[in-house]
Amino acid sequence: MGFNPSPRFALSAALLLALAPFAAGCGAPQPKFALRVVVDRDKDLEDHKFACRDGKPAAKVDDPCAPESYESSFAWDAADNTVFRPVAKFFAVDPGGEAKNVNAFDETPDSSWFTARISAKGMTPDEVANGPCLGGPELDPEDADGSWVIDHGKDNGANPGFRVKHKGTKYMMKADDAQVERASAATAIAARFYFAAGWFAPCDSIVYFRKSVLKLTPGLEIKANVGPSKKLDQKALDDILEKTSKRGDLFRMAASRWLPGKPLGPFRYESVRDDDPNDVIPHQDRRDLRGARVMAAWLNHFDSREQNSMDTWMQSEKDPESGHVQHWYIDLGDSFGSEWSEDGFSRRHGHSYLLDFEAIGADFITFGIPKRPWDEAQRTDGAENFGYYSARDFAPEDWKGEYPNPTFSRATEHDDAWATRIIARFTEAHVAAAVWAGKLTSDFQTQWLTRILMERRRLILHRYFAKLSPLTDPKVNDHELCVTDLARSTATYDASAFAYTADVRPIDGAAVSVPVEARGEGAVCLQLPASDIAASVPPSDRSRYRIVRIYNHASRGPLVVHAYDLGAPDGVRVVGLERPFH
């Protein structure tokens, strides 16, 4: 008796036969990266039409077509991130994970948050020295008496100051304190580092001026971090000038050129702006914000909190209902050894939060016996005004700000290594040029600060080039692939530590070792085997896919290059980079 299949069985069998080739294909490895142009620019730099708001009092909405302003609470931000957020995080299921705004080359596309400068096109020392001030107006100390009109006090912040208006441009003037020249120099120097690296920072410059160039507008007030507002009258102005640094009869201050666009208040280190359709990636998952932790550690910008940031509405020139939001780092004057009135806090800057439960718990368990970095912190003779800033006991991965930053806390090894590859681009000439912008009176301090920055840079590179590959910048000429080893070009490790090996394999074939040539300035080159794939095979066919692993053996992990062999005359096209741990 024969088998007589039912119609349902026959249909099922036919479907299985039809799907068999696809099922077999699913078992084969698939290219991880498609043959397409790597995204290097975020759409949030483009102007978008915003929904205008109606029905609100004019006093609250001076531009109904711009996103709403945000006012950050100094006290609440500190309390929330120090106490409430850590407790909530302890009980929450928060998997963290890698950053979301990373392209196929393991980099961040240019955006309204970060635009690669020194790492993308390189910069000369002069360009670093000019920084964000290149091509814009600047205050001239030789201006006529009374031409710098004080029209506003400096609200908040550790250092007092005021705003002046001159020839249609506004400048926030920031005074020094008891640490002679440090605060003003830090403001100018740190702005240049942040800008050259790729973040957006204001034009902060040192200016020496005579008192007579100022003209005070009556009835001004200053809003402090806490407490009631204070009058900015002639006596208050004299107090500010009396405390700031001087050179002869000239007063020294940092002049911060007013940011372009309409101020919207600080950006937050978490979530997104609900009224900005361009803001789609939660801030705590942005690599450019996470990686800023390493830059802050380098400069010891411990006051890296949301109050020291700013969003501005950049309105379109063609359409008043269109524009985009720009994100800035501001008020960088607490870098390089800022001190507080309580010496115990000053010693801990960069090593511990103000209220550090981990340190408190460790002290409780060990009875406070182990020595901590702040226990042995020392000032440098001749540079006492830079407080405890030094390279001694500087451990990049252990660096902490004033209080926990929700974005810094989520930084992964890949985020920190990304920032380290940028910092590696700063040569000693670049660092010296940025320090020069601080216009320190003492040549010793200028040279000392340059040396300390270079030493802290070395420690950062030594730490973050150890695990993930520092090889970058792939360039292809036909079938020759070259990359740059930032660890070797910066002499991060001894020359004997480098021994290059590489292998190449098709997506479904065996790996083949290929010779590697180490060239000058950190260049590493290898010749990829040419394939015999027929020209009729589509460019994106998986048979053209190649995976190249390159080790320098000074770092634990390889650089994995994903490419398509397009044959003659197009050669090899790189479509993706990975930096696995092993």
WOWOTA-V832150 format. One record per run of one state. SS is the DSSP state (~ for helix, > for strand, _ for the rest). FROM is the first residue (numbers start at 1). TO is the last residue. If there is no record, write none. Layout:
SS&FROM&TO / SS&FROM&TO
//
This chain:
_&1&6 / ~&7&27 / _&28&40 / >&41&41 / _&42&42 / ~&43&45 / _&46&47 / >&48&49 / _&50&73 / ~&74&91 / _&92&109 / >&110&110 / _&111&113 / >&114&114 / _&115&124 / ~&125&133 / _&134&147 / >&148&153 / _&154&160 / >&161&166 / _&167&168 / >&169&174 / _&175&181 / ~&182&197 / _&198&198 / >&199&199 / _&200&200 / >&201&201 / _&202&203 / >&204&209 / _&210&210 / ~&211&213 / >&214&216 / _&217&219 / >&220&222 / _&223&229 / >&230&232 / _&233&233 / ~&234&243 / _&244&245 / >&246&247 / _&248&249 / >&250&257 / _&258&261 / >&262&265 / _&266&282 / ~&283&285 / _&286&286 / ~&287&290 / _&291&291 / ~&292&299 / _&300&305 / ~&306&308 / >&309&315 / _&316&321 / >&322&329 / _&330&342 / ~&343&348 / _&349&349 / >&350&350 / _&351&356 / ~&357&366 / _&367&372 / ~&373&375 / _&376&383 / ~&384&386 / _&387&395 / ~&396&398 / _&399&399 / >&400&400 / _&401&407 / ~&408&410 / _&411&412 / ~&413&423 / _&424&427 / ~&428&436 / _&437&442 / ~&443&464 / _&465&470 / >&471&477 / _&478&479 / >&480&485 / ~&486&489 / _&490&494 / ~&495&497 / _&498&500 / >&501&506 / _&507&511 / >&512&514 / _&515&515 / >&516&518 / _&519&519 / ~&520&522 / >&523&527 / _&528&541 / ~&542&544 / >&545&551 / _&552&558 / >&559&565 / _&566&571 / >&572&578 / _&579&582
//
